[in-house]
Amino acid sequence: MAGKKTKKRLSADELAEKFDRGEDISDSVDFEKAVQRVNVDFPTWVVKELDSFSDKVGITRTALIKTWIHDRLVDEKSKKIAASD
């Protein structure tokens, strides 16, 4: 694609060394694919309900939680946008 910036692939060690030297690593990181892990504790009854529902719809508990949170965030964002009109 014309005009698309290509990211230089670095090994994990090269990236860490560059970061440790205080260099800009943004050209080597795909922020769209960045993931942050979050641990959440739920009461047992909630986990059982999540498992029951995820079995019914045929997806994993994690996929169900991600889907529900995503849907809620999109819904809340659209409400906020509508309220500002």
Protein Blocks (a to p, Z undefined) as FASTA:
>chain_A
ZZiacdddddfklmmmmmmnopafklmccfklpccdddddddfklmmmmmmmmmmnopaf
klmmmmmmmmmmmmmmmmmmmmmZZ
